Amino acid sequence: DNVRMRRIVVLLVLAITAVGGERKPAEHVPKPVTICELTRNASSYESVRVQVTGMASRSFENFTISDAGCPNNTGYGVWLEYGGKLSSESIFCCPGAGGVKVRSTPLTINGIETVIVKNRQFDRFRRLVHREPSGAATATLIGRFLALQKKPDGGTEGYGHFGLNHLLVIERVVDVAPLEKR
C-alpha cells in the first residue's frame, strides 16, 4: 500500500508540474513602466517588452499613447502600431505609411517577430480608437518598445508623423475604457 501511495503522489506531482509548472522566459514577461519613465529613459527600454497605461488616441496623422500627468520634457511621444500582420491603418507623413489593413508578413522588430492577441479587450480598443474623425480610450497595453534614435548630425530617426516618436508595437490590450467626459 505504501508503494502504491508513493507512486500516486509521484504521478500527481509530475502531472501538476507538467500543467502548471511551466514558466515563461523573462523576455516574455512585460516590464511595467509609466509613460513618463518610458519617454524620459527611452534607450533603457530599447526592444524591451513593456506594459504601460495611458490615453491612446488616433486621428489623422496620429496614433499615440500619452499620460496627461506627465510633462513631455523630451518632446518625443510614443507612436502606436499593432503587432503581427494587422496594421493600425494610421496615415502619417515622412517616412509615411498607412492605409494598409493587413501586412503580408508579421511585423518584425530587431529580428523579433511580433504578434497581436485578438480578444474582447482588443476588439473594444479598436472600436474606441478607430472612430472617425478621431477616437480615444484609456488603455493598458503590452508591447515591444523601440526608442527614437538620435543621429550623429543632431537629427533623429523615429516613428510616426515626421518620425518624431518612439514606437510601441501593441501585442496585447490588457484593459480598456472610454475616456471620461469632462
C-alpha positions as a Markdown table, in Angstrom:
| # | Residue | x | y | z |
|---|---|---|---|---|
| 1 | Asp | 0.0 | 0.0 | 0.0 |
| 2 | Asn | 2.8 | 2.4 | 0.8 |
| 3 | Val | 4.5 | 1.8 | -2.5 |
| 4 | Arg | 1.2 | 2.3 | -4.4 |
| 5 | Met | 0.6 | 5.5 | -2.4 |
| 6 | Arg | 4.1 | 6.9 | -3.2 |
| 7 | Arg | 3.5 | 6.1 | -6.9 |
| 8 | Ile | 0.2 | 8.0 | -6.9 |
| 9 | Val | 1.9 | 11.0 | -5.1 |
| 10 | Val | 4.8 | 11.0 | -7.6 |
| 11 | Leu | 2.3 | 10.9 | -10.6 |
| 12 | Leu | 0.3 | 13.7 | -9.1 |
| 13 | Val | 3.4 | 15.9 | -8.6 |
| 14 | Leu | 4.5 | 15.2 | -12.2 |
| 15 | Ala | 1.1 | 16.0 | -13.5 |
| 16 | Ile | 0.9 | 19.3 | -11.6 |
| 17 | Thr | 4.4 | 20.2 | -12.7 |
| 18 | Ala | 3.6 | 19.4 | -16.3 |
| 19 | Val | 0.4 | 21.5 | -16.3 |
| 20 | Gly | 1.2 | 24.5 | -14.1 |
| 21 | Gly | 4.9 | 24.4 | -13.6 |
| 22 | Glu | 5.9 | 25.8 | -16.9 |
| 23 | Arg | 7.5 | 29.3 | -16.6 |
| 24 | Lys | 7.7 | 31.9 | -19.2 |
| 25 | Pro | 11.1 | 33.1 | -20.1 |
| 26 | Ala | 12.0 | 36.5 | -18.6 |
| 27 | Glu | 11.9 | 38.2 | -22.0 |
| 28 | His | 8.2 | 37.3 | -22.4 |
| 29 | Val | 7.2 | 38.9 | -19.0 |
| 30 | Pro | 6.4 | 42.6 | -19.7 |
| 31 | Lys | 8.2 | 45.2 | -17.6 |
| 32 | Pro | 5.6 | 47.6 | -16.0 |
| 33 | Val | 6.6 | 51.2 | -16.7 |
| 34 | Thr | 5.0 | 54.6 | -16.8 |
| 35 | Ile | 4.8 | 56.7 | -20.0 |
| 36 | Cys | 6.9 | 59.3 | -18.2 |
| 37 | Glu | 9.7 | 56.8 | -17.4 |
| 38 | Leu | 9.5 | 55.3 | -20.9 |
| 39 | Thr | 10.0 | 58.7 | -22.7 |
| 40 | Arg | 12.5 | 60.0 | -20.1 |
| 41 | Asn | 14.8 | 56.9 | -20.3 |
| 42 | Ala | 13.8 | 55.5 | -23.7 |
| 43 | Ser | 17.1 | 53.9 | -24.6 |
| 44 | Ser | 16.9 | 51.8 | -21.4 |
| 45 | Tyr | 13.8 | 50.2 | -22.8 |
| 46 | Glu | 15.0 | 49.5 | -26.4 |
| 47 | Ser | 13.4 | 46.3 | -27.7 |
| 48 | Val | 12.0 | 45.5 | -24.2 |
| 49 | Arg | 8.5 | 44.1 | -23.8 |
| 50 | Val | 6.7 | 46.7 | -21.6 |
| 51 | Gln | 3.3 | 47.3 | -20.0 |
| 52 | Val | 2.0 | 50.9 | -20.0 |
| 53 | Thr | -1.2 | 52.6 | -19.1 |
| 54 | Gly | -2.3 | 55.9 | -20.7 |
| 55 | Met | -4.6 | 57.7 | -23.1 |
| 56 | Ala | -4.5 | 56.1 | -26.6 |
| 57 | Ser | -5.7 | 58.5 | -29.3 |
| 58 | Arg | -6.0 | 58.1 | -33.0 |
| 59 | Ser | -6.8 | 60.6 | -35.7 |
| 60 | Phe | -5.3 | 61.9 | -38.9 |
| 61 | Glu | -1.5 | 61.7 | -38.6 |
| 62 | Asn | -1.8 | 60.5 | -35.0 |
| 63 | Phe | -1.9 | 57.1 | -33.2 |
| 64 | Thr | -0.2 | 57.7 | -29.9 |
| 65 | Ile | -0.3 | 56.9 | -26.2 |
| 66 | Ser | 0.3 | 59.6 | -23.6 |
| 67 | Asp | -0.2 | 60.5 | -19.9 |
| 68 | Ala | -1.7 | 63.9 | -19.1 |
| 69 | Gly | 0.2 | 63.9 | -15.8 |
| 70 | Cys | 3.5 | 63.6 | -17.5 |
| 71 | Pro | 5.1 | 66.7 | -19.0 |
| 72 | Asn | 6.7 | 65.7 | -22.2 |
| 73 | Asn | 10.1 | 67.1 | -21.4 |
| 74 | Thr | 11.8 | 65.1 | -24.2 |
| 75 | Gly | 9.5 | 66.5 | -26.9 |
| 76 | Tyr | 9.1 | 62.9 | -28.3 |
| 77 | Gly | 5.8 | 61.0 | -28.0 |
| 78 | Val | 5.1 | 57.2 | -28.2 |
| 79 | Trp | 3.6 | 56.2 | -31.5 |
| 80 | Leu | 1.5 | 53.0 | -31.6 |
| 81 | Glu | 1.3 | 50.2 | -34.1 |
| 82 | Tyr | -0.2 | 46.7 | -34.0 |
| 83 | Gly | 2.0 | 43.6 | -33.9 |
| 84 | Gly | 1.6 | 40.7 | -36.2 |
| 85 | Lys | 0.1 | 41.2 | -39.6 |
| 86 | Leu | -2.6 | 43.7 | -38.6 |
| 87 | Ser | -1.9 | 47.3 | -39.4 |
| 88 | Ser | -3.3 | 50.3 | -37.5 |
| 89 | Glu | -4.0 | 51.9 | -40.9 |
| 90 | Ser | -2.7 | 55.2 | -39.5 |
| 91 | Ile | -1.8 | 57.7 | -42.1 |
| 92 | Phe | 1.2 | 59.9 | -41.4 |
| 93 | Cys | 3.9 | 61.9 | -43.2 |
| 94 | Cys | 7.5 | 61.4 | -43.7 |
| 95 | Pro | 8.5 | 58.5 | -43.6 |
| 96 | Gly | 4.9 | 57.8 | -44.4 |
| 97 | Ala | 2.7 | 54.8 | -44.3 |
| 98 | Gly | -0.8 | 53.9 | -43.6 |
| 99 | Gly | -3.9 | 52.8 | -45.4 |
| 100 | Val | -2.9 | 49.1 | -45.5 |
| 101 | Lys | -5.2 | 46.9 | -43.3 |
| 102 | Val | -3.1 | 43.7 | -43.3 |
| 103 | Arg | 0.6 | 43.3 | -43.8 |
| 104 | Ser | 1.8 | 40.3 | -45.9 |
| 105 | Thr | 4.1 | 39.2 | -43.1 |
| 106 | Pro | 4.1 | 39.8 | -39.4 |
| 107 | Leu | 5.8 | 43.0 | -38.2 |
| 108 | Thr | 9.4 | 42.1 | -37.2 |
| 109 | Ile | 11.4 | 44.4 | -34.8 |
| 110 | Asn | 15.1 | 43.8 | -34.4 |
| 111 | Gly | 14.7 | 40.2 | -35.5 |
| 112 | Ile | 11.8 | 39.6 | -33.1 |
| 113 | Glu | 8.5 | 38.6 | -34.9 |
| 114 | Thr | 5.6 | 40.4 | -33.2 |
| 115 | Val | 2.1 | 39.2 | -32.6 |
| 116 | Ile | -1.2 | 40.7 | -31.7 |
| 117 | Val | -3.6 | 38.9 | -29.3 |
| 118 | Lys | -7.1 | 39.4 | -30.7 |
| 119 | Asn | -9.5 | 39.2 | -27.7 |
| 120 | Arg | -12.5 | 41.1 | -26.3 |
| 121 | Gln | -10.3 | 43.9 | -24.9 |
| 122 | Phe | -8.6 | 44.3 | -28.3 |
| 123 | Asp | -11.9 | 44.5 | -30.1 |
| 124 | Arg | -13.2 | 47.1 | -27.7 |
| 125 | Phe | -9.9 | 49.1 | -28.0 |
| 126 | Arg | -10.2 | 49.2 | -31.8 |
| 127 | Arg | -13.9 | 50.3 | -31.6 |
| 128 | Leu | -13.0 | 53.2 | -29.3 |
| 129 | Val | -9.8 | 54.4 | -31.0 |
| 130 | His | -10.8 | 53.8 | -34.7 |
| 131 | Arg | -13.8 | 56.2 | -34.6 |
| 132 | Glu | -13.8 | 58.8 | -37.3 |
| 133 | Pro | -12.6 | 61.5 | -37.3 |
| 134 | Ser | -10.9 | 60.7 | -34.0 |
| 135 | Gly | -11.1 | 58.2 | -31.2 |
| 136 | Ala | -9.5 | 57.8 | -27.8 |
| 137 | Ala | -9.5 | 55.5 | -24.8 |
| 138 | Thr | -7.7 | 54.8 | -21.6 |
| 139 | Ala | -5.8 | 51.6 | -22.1 |
| 140 | Thr | -3.2 | 49.3 | -20.5 |
| 141 | Leu | -1.1 | 47.8 | -23.3 |
| 142 | Ile | 1.7 | 45.3 | -23.6 |
| 143 | Gly | 4.1 | 45.6 | -26.4 |
| 144 | Arg | 7.6 | 45.9 | -27.7 |
| 145 | Phe | 9.2 | 49.3 | -27.3 |
| 146 | Leu | 11.6 | 51.0 | -29.8 |
| 147 | Ala | 13.3 | 54.2 | -28.9 |
| 148 | Leu | 13.7 | 57.0 | -31.4 |
| 149 | Gln | 17.4 | 57.1 | -32.5 |
| 150 | Lys | 19.5 | 60.3 | -32.4 |
| 151 | Lys | 21.8 | 60.7 | -35.4 |
| 152 | Pro | 25.4 | 62.0 | -35.2 |
| 153 | Asp | 24.3 | 65.1 | -37.1 |
| 154 | Gly | 21.8 | 66.0 | -34.4 |
| 155 | Gly | 18.8 | 64.8 | -36.3 |
| 156 | Thr | 16.5 | 61.9 | -35.3 |
| 157 | Glu | 15.2 | 58.8 | -36.8 |
| 158 | Gly | 11.9 | 57.8 | -35.3 |
| 159 | Tyr | 8.4 | 56.6 | -35.9 |
| 160 | Gly | 5.0 | 58.0 | -36.8 |
| 161 | His | 4.3 | 61.5 | -38.0 |
| 162 | Phe | 7.5 | 63.1 | -39.3 |
| 163 | Gly | 9.5 | 60.3 | -37.5 |
| 164 | Leu | 9.4 | 62.3 | -34.2 |
| 165 | Asn | 8.2 | 59.5 | -31.9 |
| 166 | His | 9.3 | 56.4 | -30.1 |
| 167 | Leu | 7.3 | 53.3 | -31.0 |
| 168 | Leu | 5.3 | 50.8 | -29.0 |
| 169 | Val | 4.2 | 47.8 | -31.0 |
| 170 | Ile | 1.0 | 46.6 | -29.3 |
| 171 | Glu | 0.9 | 42.8 | -28.7 |
| 172 | Arg | -1.9 | 42.7 | -26.2 |
| 173 | Val | -4.6 | 45.1 | -24.8 |
| 174 | Val | -4.9 | 44.2 | -21.1 |
| 175 | Asp | -7.6 | 46.7 | -20.2 |
| 176 | Val | -9.5 | 49.5 | -22.0 |
| 177 | Ala | -12.2 | 52.0 | -21.1 |
| 178 | Pro | -13.8 | 55.0 | -22.8 |
| 179 | Leu | -12.4 | 58.4 | -21.8 |
| 180 | Glu | -14.4 | 60.1 | -19.1 |
| 181 | Lys | -16.2 | 63.2 | -20.3 |
| 182 | Arg | -15.0 | 66.3 | -18.5 |
